[in-house]
Structure formats: structure tokens, C-alpha cells
Amino acid sequence: MLARSVLAKRWQQATIKDNIIFNWIFGENPTLFKGLVERLFETRVGNFEALSSERSFKDHRIFYRPRFDTYGEDDLDNIINVELQNENHHDLEKRIAIYQASLTQRALLSGQSFNKRKQTLIAFLCDFDLYGRNRPVYKLKTTVEGQEDILVDRGETNVIFNLKATDLAGLPADYVALVTYFNTGRVSDEFTTAVDQEFRRIKGNDTRKEYYMSIEAILTMEKAYARQDGWDEGHVEGRAEGRTEGRDEAREEAAKALIEDARQNHKNLADLLATLKVIFKDQAYIDKMLAKYYY
């Protein structure tokens, strides 16, 4: 377990480009999420009654289901996912395809005409230049081979934003203000003022600080398990199963510690739920842990 002084320093240094902070700001505030989406996609979207984690996306034990940073469905039939990506794992395009497939599953109800398909939009805010071209925005399109002027409309929008781009000429002023805030913390318009106020509110909240430090400790532990596991094809089945069980036990212990701390110290349940969603994502698992250790 990391020393408390190390965790406290991480909290002090955390900016809006920290995944946990980003999730709290935009994953819990429909108005801020709407403003973020409209600046990224340069289009008006509807209102979001609520934002959600990936409650219904982790319901398969065999096939991969993604973990979303922020996810919302507006009242104009848009399904939107915005991700913050700080490290280049060289798999982003494949990851986008899997995320898009998961959204597509929710885009059409049984018996509906295909023309009723909801629009699905995915944005990745990357703190690196994926393609090394210094372009601020990479819009992924599907075209016909040999006839690239023909765009195939699948009802999907996938965009990669390069937060490291140095040339922002020609981009909308509100987008430039947003990127500038992400990179420098400088407030320059009404929206970045609102985002910064929420950022400062969170950073000034002692309960959030404690949750952040707990999350960081857990994530560091999870990464250590992942490094030990390796998950290469060379692992024998028994060894892999044993480590899976060990990680599951550690996962439950982490959930138990957070829940019991909140219960014993009479902490706000809404804050506890928000924290559990950041860490575990799977609402069914969260409900199970709450039933076991909270209620």
C-alpha cells in the first residue's frame, strides 16, 4: 500500500487531466457534460436527465465489455461517450471500435426500423498525438475504397482530440478555450469558469480527497497485480485462475474498506456511490457489495 504522504501529494498535484477528477466533473454533472460534448463535436445536443456508468455493459462473463469514463443519452436520441486518455497504449483505434460496438447495441430497439437507429458519438481526449501530425482533431471516417469522396453514414461519429497540438488556428473559440484550460488551467470563458469552479469545489472537499487517495491506492494495487499476472498465453490455466481469485479477493477487500469507512463515519452515500462507480464501474457488483457491507 502506498504511503499516505505519497497519496496526498498525488491529490495535491491532480489536475482536470486526472481520470478520477475528469470523471467526477463531467460524469456527475449533466450540464457540464452537455457543454463538453457540444464543444468537442461542434454541434448542439439535447439534455441529459442523468449520466451513468456502464451499468448494463458488464453483463457478459466471456466477451469484453468496455469501461466508460463518461456516458450519456440525451433527449434527441444521441448516445455519447467521452474518454480521457493520458497514455498511448497503441491500441486506441481497436478500442474505439469495441466501444462503438457497445454503443451500437443500445442504438436500436427490437422491431424498430434501421432508420430509427440512434446516433452514437465517441470522443477520446488524448494527452498525446496519436498520429504525430500535430493536428488538433482527427475525425475518423468510413469511405468507399477508390471513391473516398463517398462517405458511408453508419450513424457513428468517432473523433480523437490531440491535447498536445500546438496549432489551433481555425478552430472555434470555445474549443480553444477548453483545450487551453485542460493544458494550463487558465479560465477564459463562461464554460471554463463553470468547469473550474467544479474542479475547485472537488479539490476543496476533504471527503473527495480521502476517496481519491483510496482509489489511487487501489488502482496502484491493481496495476501491480496486472504486472504480476502478465496475462500472456504462456500462463498455465491453474496459475491464471489462482491469480484471478486473488485479485477478486483484493477487489472485494477494497470495496469493503470504502463502504465500511463511509458507514462508520456517516459519510454521504451519494459520494460513496460516485466513488465506487469510478473504481468498479459494474453496477451489479457495486449493488452486491453494498448489500453485503452497507445495508
Buried (B, 14 or more C-beta within 10 A) or exposed (E): EEEEEEBBEBBEEBBBBBBBBBBBBBBBBBEBBBBBBBBBBEEEBBEBEEBBBBBBBBEEEEEEBBBBBBBBBBEEEBBBBBBBBEEEEEEBEEBBEEBBBBBBEBBBEEEEEEEEBBBBBBBBBBBEBBEEEEBBBBEBEEEEEEEEEEEEEEBBBBBBBBBBBEEBEEBEEBBBBBBBBBBEEEBBBEBBEBBBEBBEEBBEBEBBBBBBBBBBBBBBBBEEBEEEBEEEEEEEEEEBEEBEEEBEEBBBEBBBBBBEBBBEEEBEEEBBBBBBBBBBBBBEBBEEBBEEBBE
